[in-house]
């Protein structure tokens, strides 16, 4: 039969192991909570990045359409200037022949 000292010592070791296990479990839970918080932050940042990419893409499309319109305006303006030059040249030529 075991003596009371030996039983007490075993009980102390069991209690110490249980305390270590509880402490490790708390550390584990805390680390998982921290990791989950980091993953949530990353997820939120990725969603924000996706929204910004979408907004940038729309702005690029708008800018591209505006650039095409501007180029057309430049072509029309260039043609108008050329027409005005021709008109002025014709006018000067007509006056010099009079």
KEDREN-955090 format. One record per residue (C-alpha): residue number from 1; x, y, z; residue in one letter. Coordinates in nm, 3 decimals. Layout:
BEGIN
+------+---------+---------+---------+------+
: bado :       u :       v :       w : doke :
+------+---------+---------+---------+------+
:  NUM :       X :       Y :       Z :    A :
...
+------+---------+---------+---------+------+
//
This chain:
BEGIN
+------+---------+---------+---------+------+
: bado :       u :       v :       w : doke :
+------+---------+---------+---------+------+
:    1 :   0.000 :   0.000 :   0.000 :    X :
:    2 :   0.121 :   0.356 :  -0.078 :    X :
:    3 :   0.203 :   0.587 :   0.198 :    X :
:    4 :   0.022 :   0.922 :   0.237 :    X :
:    5 :   0.336 :   1.119 :   0.144 :    X :
:    6 :   0.363 :   0.939 :  -0.189 :    X :
:    7 :  -0.007 :   1.001 :  -0.263 :    X :
:    8 :   0.031 :   1.368 :  -0.176 :    X :
:    9 :   0.333 :   1.396 :  -0.400 :    X :
:   10 :   0.145 :   1.237 :  -0.691 :    X :
:   11 :  -0.146 :   1.469 :  -0.633 :    X :
:   12 :   0.092 :   1.767 :  -0.635 :    X :
:   13 :   0.243 :   1.650 :  -0.966 :    X :
:   14 :  -0.104 :   1.601 :  -1.115 :    X :
:   15 :  -0.209 :   1.947 :  -1.001 :    X :
:   16 :   0.110 :   2.096 :  -1.146 :    X :
:   17 :   0.045 :   1.918 :  -1.477 :    X :
:   18 :  -0.316 :   2.038 :  -1.480 :    X :
:   19 :  -0.198 :   2.395 :  -1.416 :    X :
:   20 :   0.055 :   2.366 :  -1.701 :    X :
:   21 :  -0.216 :   2.228 :  -1.928 :    X :
:   22 :  -0.459 :   2.506 :  -1.836 :    X :
:   23 :  -0.188 :   2.770 :  -1.890 :    X :
:   24 :  -0.093 :   2.620 :  -2.227 :    X :
:   25 :  -0.462 :   2.608 :  -2.324 :    X :
:   26 :  -0.506 :   2.976 :  -2.236 :    X :
:   27 :  -0.192 :   3.070 :  -2.434 :    X :
:   28 :  -0.322 :   2.863 :  -2.726 :    X :
:   29 :  -0.663 :   3.034 :  -2.712 :    X :
:   30 :  -0.500 :   3.378 :  -2.689 :    X :
:   31 :  -0.273 :   3.304 :  -2.986 :    X :
:   32 :  -0.567 :   3.182 :  -3.194 :    X :
:   33 :  -0.763 :   3.494 :  -3.102 :    X :
:   34 :  -0.468 :   3.709 :  -3.210 :    X :
:   35 :  -0.432 :   3.514 :  -3.535 :    X :
:   36 :  -0.805 :   3.544 :  -3.606 :    X :
:   37 :  -0.788 :   3.919 :  -3.548 :    X :
:   38 :  -0.493 :   3.946 :  -3.789 :    X :
:   39 :  -0.675 :   3.735 :  -4.048 :    X :
:   40 :  -0.984 :   3.956 :  -4.013 :    X :
:   41 :  -0.770 :   4.266 :  -4.065 :    X :
:   42 :  -0.611 :   4.109 :  -4.373 :    X :
:   43 :  -0.954 :   4.014 :  -4.506 :    X :
:   44 :  -1.087 :   4.367 :  -4.452 :    X :
:   45 :  -0.778 :   4.515 :  -4.622 :    X :
:   46 :  -0.819 :   4.279 :  -4.918 :    X :
:   47 :  -1.184 :   4.382 :  -4.952 :    X :
:   48 :  -1.084 :   4.749 :  -4.937 :    X :
:   49 :  -0.813 :   4.684 :  -5.198 :    X :
:   50 :  -1.064 :   4.508 :  -5.424 :    X :
:   51 :  -1.302 :   4.805 :  -5.394 :    X :
:   52 :  -1.019 :   5.047 :  -5.474 :    X :
:   53 :  -0.910 :   4.839 :  -5.774 :    X :
:   54 :  -1.269 :   4.840 :  -5.900 :    X :
:   55 :  -1.292 :   5.218 :  -5.855 :    X :
:   56 :  -0.956 :   5.264 :  -6.029 :    X :
:   57 :  -1.067 :   5.044 :  -6.318 :    X :
:   58 :  -1.387 :   5.249 :  -6.360 :    X :
:   59 :  -1.184 :   5.572 :  -6.351 :    X :
:   60 :  -0.943 :   5.436 :  -6.613 :    X :
:   61 :  -1.241 :   5.350 :  -6.835 :    X :
:   62 :  -1.383 :   5.701 :  -6.788 :    X :
:   63 :  -1.043 :   5.856 :  -6.860 :    X :
:   64 :  -1.000 :   5.641 :  -7.171 :    X :
:   65 :  -1.341 :   5.748 :  -7.306 :    X :
:   66 :  -1.262 :   6.112 :  -7.225 :    X :
:   67 :  -0.926 :   6.082 :  -7.399 :    X :
:   68 :  -1.097 :   5.948 :  -7.711 :    X :
:   69 :  -1.343 :   6.239 :  -7.701 :    X :
:   70 :  -1.057 :   6.484 :  -7.653 :    X :
:   71 :  -0.873 :   6.335 :  -7.951 :    X :
:   72 :  -1.186 :   6.372 :  -8.162 :    X :
:   73 :  -1.220 :   6.734 :  -8.046 :    X :
:   74 :  -0.858 :   6.795 :  -8.145 :    X :
:   75 :  -0.922 :   6.644 :  -8.491 :    X :
:   76 :  -1.229 :   6.865 :  -8.537 :    X :
:   77 :  -1.041 :   7.172 :  -8.415 :    X :
:   78 :  -0.744 :   7.094 :  -8.641 :    X :
:   79 :  -0.978 :   7.053 :  -8.939 :    X :
:   80 :  -1.151 :   7.382 :  -8.849 :    X :
:   81 :  -0.818 :   7.563 :  -8.825 :    X :
:   82 :  -0.712 :   7.417 :  -9.159 :    X :
:   83 :  -1.044 :   7.528 :  -9.309 :    X :
:   84 :  -0.994 :   7.877 :  -9.165 :    X :
:   85 :  -0.639 :   7.891 :  -9.304 :    X :
:   86 :  -0.769 :   7.792 :  -9.645 :    X :
:   87 :  -1.042 :   8.055 :  -9.623 :    X :
:   88 :  -0.790 :   8.324 :  -9.523 :    X :
:   89 :  -0.552 :   8.213 :  -9.799 :    X :
:   90 :  -0.835 :   8.225 : -10.054 :    X :
:   91 :  -0.935 :   8.570 :  -9.927 :    X :
:   92 :  -0.578 :   8.701 :  -9.949 :    X :
:   93 :  -0.537 :   8.550 : -10.296 :    X :
:   94 :  -0.867 :   8.701 : -10.411 :    X :
:   95 :  -0.768 :   9.045 : -10.280 :    X :
:   96 :  -0.427 :   9.030 : -10.443 :    X :
:   97 :  -0.589 :   8.957 : -10.781 :    X :
:   98 :  -0.831 :   9.246 : -10.756 :    X :
+------+---------+---------+---------+------+
//
